[in-house]
Amino acid sequence: MTQYIIRRLLLAVPTILLVLFATFMMLRLVPGDVVELIMAENPYADETYRAQLEEQLGLDKPIPVQFAIYMGEVLRGDLGESPWTRRAVSDELRRRLPVTLEFALYTIILGLIIAIPIGVYAAIRQDTWGDYFGRSFAILGLSVPYFVTALFLIIFPQMWFGWTPPLSYKSWGDGPWDHIYYFFWPALLLGINLAAGVMRMTRTMMLEVLRQDYIRTAWSKGLRERVVITRHALKNAMIPVLTIIGLQVSVAIGGTIILESIFNMPGVGRYFIQAVFNRDYPSVQGVVIVLAIVVVLVNLIVDVLYGVLDPRIRYS
């Protein structure tokens, strides 16, 4: 197991480097750069000032040289600093990343609480009203984007009831209940969207497992339904579902980028959008590095959990 984990981590290095290189190139190939934006805010700037800015930001060198210099800084643990705020990108990420990870964690928990029970119930009560409701819920969750439901949640309850979800960030210091309540609504919206795919996969795999011979044997022994479902069927059905959950974690992290802006959340997603608009190259690249590492680690954890669910799986 240890050798497998080490091998996967080593294989993740080229992936992260490729993602970083693609981000680095795309940022510099897009028309306009941070120098143009800074010049636009200074009406008295001249070409001399432009040259000074380009030299100061390292943009006066060829792009391959810029990338080599940047990679050297990254290997030393330096993600650079924002040309706008002059703050270290690593300090900003250290402050904002816990907010995004907490948001993603609540999203996944709520999504699983919704998806797995509905998926299991829809499978064991196939072609009943409960099954039809679960399938309709999944289609609706997949069809309606979470940012649209977020706008509905903010606009219509305010028009009809004078209520709106909290749009001002509450830390743990403001009270545990206020903190969790602030995260609840955006996490629920994104969780419903993620739950739709997980629920469909859970239902499909449960239907397949329930038709297996060992399940019929369990029924013939007179075991209670709860025992058959939880001990025999669900555990074997969860391996493909776990794959979908791992993929949905990446979607959840990506979904936080939009919802953090809508709900004024001081996380990495909102910071990323601001950095893109400002052509803040170091900040965008720093966010990409961190999120790529998080996604790689989540996929590694999912692969390791396969062996926990099915002891027949061996890593060698």
C-alpha distance (Angstrom), angle and dihedral (degrees) to the residues before:
residue distance angle dihedral
M1 . . .
T2 3.80 . .
Q3 3.80 92.0 .
Y4 3.79 90.2 49.1
I5 3.81 92.2 52.3
I6 3.81 92.1 47.5
R7 3.80 90.8 48.6
R8 3.80 91.9 50.1
L9 3.80 91.7 49.1
L10 3.79 90.9 51.3
L11 3.80 90.9 49.1
A12 3.81 89.4 50.7
V13 3.80 92.0 62.3
P14 3.84 95.7 73.3
T15 3.81 89.6 46.1
I16 3.78 92.6 54.3
L17 3.81 91.4 45.1
L18 3.80 91.1 50.9
V19 3.80 92.1 49.9
L20 3.78 91.0 48.1
F21 3.81 92.4 48.0
A22 3.82 91.9 50.1
T23 3.81 90.9 49.3
F24 3.79 92.0 46.4
M25 3.81 92.2 52.1
M26 3.80 96.7 43.6
L27 3.80 92.7 51.6
R28 3.79 91.4 54.5
L29 3.79 96.2 42.1
V30 3.81 93.5 54.6
P31 3.83 110.6 97.3
G32 3.79 113.0 -100.3
D33 3.77 128.1 26.5
V34 3.77 141.1 -151.6
V35 3.82 91.5 -86.9
E36 3.81 90.5 60.4
L37 3.82 91.2 51.0
I38 3.80 93.3 48.2
M39 3.81 90.9 47.2
A40 3.80 90.4 50.7
E41 3.81 90.5 57.8
N42 3.81 92.0 51.2
P43 3.83 110.1 63.3
Y44 3.81 91.8 -173.2
A45 3.80 95.7 53.4
D46 3.78 117.0 123.1
E47 3.78 136.0 -174.4
T48 3.78 91.1 -84.2
Y49 3.79 89.7 58.0
R50 3.82 89.5 48.0
A51 3.79 91.6 53.6
Q52 3.81 90.8 48.8
L53 3.80 90.9 51.5
E54 3.79 93.3 48.3
E55 3.79 91.0 49.6
Q56 3.80 92.1 46.0
L57 3.82 92.5 50.2
G58 3.80 93.9 40.9
L59 3.80 93.1 -117.7
D60 3.79 94.2 124.8
K61 3.81 91.6 77.4
P62 3.82 127.9 80.8
I63 3.81 114.1 -84.9
P64 3.85 95.4 -112.0
V65 3.80 89.1 53.1
Q66 3.80 90.5 48.2
F67 3.81 90.3 52.1
A68 3.80 92.9 48.4
I69 3.82 91.1 50.4
Y70 3.79 91.5 47.3
M71 3.81 93.3 49.7
G72 3.78 89.8 51.0
E73 3.80 89.5 54.1
V74 3.82 91.8 47.2
L75 3.80 91.8 52.0
R76 3.81 87.6 54.6
G77 3.81 89.6 52.2
D78 3.81 94.9 -105.9
L79 3.83 113.4 130.3
G80 3.78 92.3 179.7
E81 3.78 129.2 -119.8
S82 3.78 134.2 -84.3
P83 3.81 113.2 -96.5
W84 3.80 88.5 -144.2
T85 3.80 104.0 47.7
R86 3.82 99.3 19.7
R87 3.81 87.9 -135.6
A88 3.78 121.8 137.5
V89 3.79 111.9 -101.8
S90 3.81 91.0 -139.6
D91 3.82 90.5 57.5
E92 3.81 91.4 50.4
L93 3.80 92.1 48.8
R94 3.79 91.9 46.4
R95 3.80 88.9 55.6
R96 3.81 97.9 41.8
L97 3.81 104.7 34.8
P98 3.83 95.8 74.7
V99 3.82 89.5 57.4
T100 3.80 92.6 52.8
L101 3.81 93.9 44.3
E102 3.80 91.4 49.0
F103 3.80 90.2 49.8
A104 3.82 91.1 49.3
L105 3.81 90.9 47.6
Y106 3.81 93.0 53.1
T107 3.81 89.3 46.5
I108 3.79 93.1 53.6
I109 3.80 93.6 44.8
L110 3.81 93.3 50.5
G111 3.79 91.2 43.6
L112 3.81 92.5 53.3
I113 3.81 92.5 44.8
I114 3.79 87.9 55.6
A115 3.81 100.6 36.8
I116 3.80 106.8 44.6
P117 3.83 100.0 48.4
I118 3.81 92.0 44.8
G119 3.80 91.9 45.7
V120 3.81 92.9 49.2
Y121 3.80 92.9 45.8
A122 3.81 92.1 47.9
A123 3.82 89.5 52.8
I124 3.81 98.3 47.7
R125 3.83 90.8 43.3
Q126 3.78 96.6 42.5
D127 3.83 117.2 179.6
T128 3.80 93.2 9.8
W129 3.78 127.4 118.0
G130 3.79 89.5 -95.6
D131 3.81 90.1 55.5
Y132 3.79 91.9 48.2
F133 3.79 90.5 49.5
G134 3.80 92.5 50.4
R135 3.80 93.4 48.7
S136 3.80 91.8 46.9
F137 3.79 89.9 49.1
A138 3.82 90.3 52.7
I139 3.80 92.8 49.9
L140 3.80 91.0 48.4
G141 3.80 91.8 48.1
L142 3.79 91.6 51.1
S143 3.80 94.3 44.5
V144 3.80 102.4 49.2
P145 3.83 115.1 63.7
Y146 3.78 115.1 -128.1
F147 3.80 93.4 -126.2
V148 3.82 89.5 57.9
T149 3.81 92.2 52.0
A150 3.81 88.2 46.3
L151 3.80 91.0 57.7
F152 3.81 90.0 46.0
L153 3.80 89.8 51.6
I154 3.79 91.6 52.0
I155 3.81 99.1 41.8
F156 3.81 109.3 36.5
P157 3.84 101.5 44.0
Q158 3.80 87.5 49.4
M159 3.83 90.6 52.4
W160 3.81 96.1 44.1
F161 3.82 105.9 30.8
G162 3.79 106.1 13.4
W163 3.80 89.9 -117.2
T164 3.77 129.2 122.2
P165 3.81 131.8 173.6
P166 3.81 115.0 -101.8
L167 3.79 110.9 -80.8
S168 3.79 97.8 -179.7
Y169 3.80 117.7 82.2
K170 3.79 116.5 -110.5
S171 3.78 119.0 -160.7
W172 3.78 126.8 -156.5
G173 3.79 87.0 -97.5
D174 3.81 89.5 63.9
G175 3.80 89.3 59.0
P176 3.82 132.8 -68.9
W177 3.79 93.6 -110.5
D178 3.82 94.4 50.4
H179 3.80 89.6 46.3
I180 3.82 94.7 52.2
Y181 3.81 92.3 40.5
Y182 3.81 90.0 54.6
F183 3.81 91.1 55.2
F184 3.80 95.2 40.4
W185 3.81 100.5 79.2
P186 3.81 100.2 45.8
A187 3.81 89.8 41.3
L188 3.81 90.2 50.8
L189 3.81 92.9 50.7
L190 3.79 93.7 49.0
G191 3.82 90.9 38.9
I192 3.81 91.8 57.2
N193 3.77 89.9 52.1
L194 3.81 91.4 50.7
A195 3.80 93.1 41.7
A196 3.80 92.3 61.5
G197 3.80 95.4 68.8
V198 3.80 93.7 39.9
M199 3.80 91.4 49.6
R200 3.80 92.9 52.0
M201 3.80 91.8 49.3
T202 3.83 91.8 46.2
R203 3.79 91.4 52.1
T204 3.81 93.1 46.9
M205 3.80 94.9 48.6
M206 3.81 93.2 43.7
L207 3.81 90.3 53.4
E208 3.78 89.8 51.1
V209 3.81 94.2 47.6
L210 3.80 93.9 45.3
R211 3.80 88.9 60.8
Q212 3.81 93.3 56.8
D213 3.80 121.8 110.8
Y214 3.80 95.7 -119.1
I215 3.80 90.0 57.6
R216 3.81 90.4 52.8
T217 3.80 87.5 49.9
A218 3.79 90.5 52.5
W219 3.80 90.6 50.8
S220 3.81 91.0 48.1
K221 3.80 90.4 54.5
G222 3.79 88.4 61.6
L223 3.78 96.6 -113.8
R224 3.76 116.1 164.7
E225 3.80 117.9 -100.6
R226 3.80 93.0 -114.8
V227 3.82 91.3 55.1
V228 3.79 93.8 47.0
I229 3.80 92.7 48.6
T230 3.81 100.2 42.5
R231 3.81 102.1 34.4
H232 3.78 102.8 33.4
A233 3.80 112.2 18.6
L234 3.80 107.4 30.9
K235 3.79 97.4 48.7
N236 3.80 92.9 53.9
A237 3.80 92.6 43.1
M238 3.80 92.6 52.8
I239 3.82 98.0 71.8
P240 3.84 96.0 78.0
V241 3.81 88.9 35.9
L242 3.79 89.1 55.7
T243 3.80 88.9 57.3
I244 3.80 90.4 55.4
I245 3.81 90.5 46.9
G246 3.80 90.2 53.9
L247 3.78 90.6 51.7
Q248 3.78 90.9 46.7
V249 3.80 90.6 56.3
S250 3.80 87.9 65.5
V251 3.79 89.2 48.8
A252 3.81 90.4 49.1
I253 3.79 91.9 53.0
G254 3.80 89.9 48.4
G255 3.80 91.2 47.6
T256 3.77 91.5 56.0
I257 3.81 89.2 66.2
I258 3.80 92.0 69.3
L259 3.80 100.1 32.9
E260 3.79 93.0 49.0
S261 3.80 88.4 60.8
I262 3.81 93.0 46.8
F263 3.81 94.3 48.4
N264 3.84 96.2 37.5
M265 3.78 92.9 -117.1
P266 3.83 116.1 171.2
G267 3.78 94.0 -136.1
V268 3.77 138.3 122.0
G269 3.82 93.4 -88.3
R270 3.79 95.1 60.4
Y271 3.79 90.0 43.0
F272 3.81 89.4 51.8
I273 3.81 94.1 52.8
Q274 3.80 91.9 48.9
A275 3.79 89.9 49.1
V276 3.82 92.3 51.2
F277 3.79 92.5 51.9
N278 3.80 90.9 47.2
R279 3.83 93.4 46.4
D280 3.79 85.9 -122.8
Y281 3.79 96.9 170.1
P282 3.84 100.0 -176.6
S283 3.81 92.5 48.9
V284 3.81 94.5 48.6
Q285 3.80 92.0 46.7
G286 3.80 91.7 47.1
V287 3.80 92.0 52.4
V288 3.82 91.1 48.3
I289 3.81 91.8 51.6
V290 3.79 93.6 50.1
L291 3.81 95.7 44.7
A292 3.82 91.3 46.3
I293 3.80 89.9 53.9
V294 3.81 91.2 48.3
V295 3.82 92.0 51.1
V296 3.81 92.2 47.7
L297 3.81 91.6 50.4
V298 3.80 92.3 47.9
N299 3.81 91.3 52.0
L300 3.80 89.5 49.2
I301 3.81 91.0 51.5
V302 3.81 90.3 50.0
D303 3.81 91.2 51.8
V304 3.80 91.1 50.2
L305 3.81 91.2 49.6
Y306 3.81 89.6 59.4
G307 3.79 87.8 72.9
V308 3.80 91.0 49.8
L309 3.81 92.9 54.1
D310 3.80 95.1 41.0
P311 3.83 116.2 31.0
R312 3.81 89.1 -166.7
I313 3.79 89.6 73.2
R314 3.79 111.2 94.0
Y315 3.79 127.9 -171.1
S316 3.76 111.1 -146.1
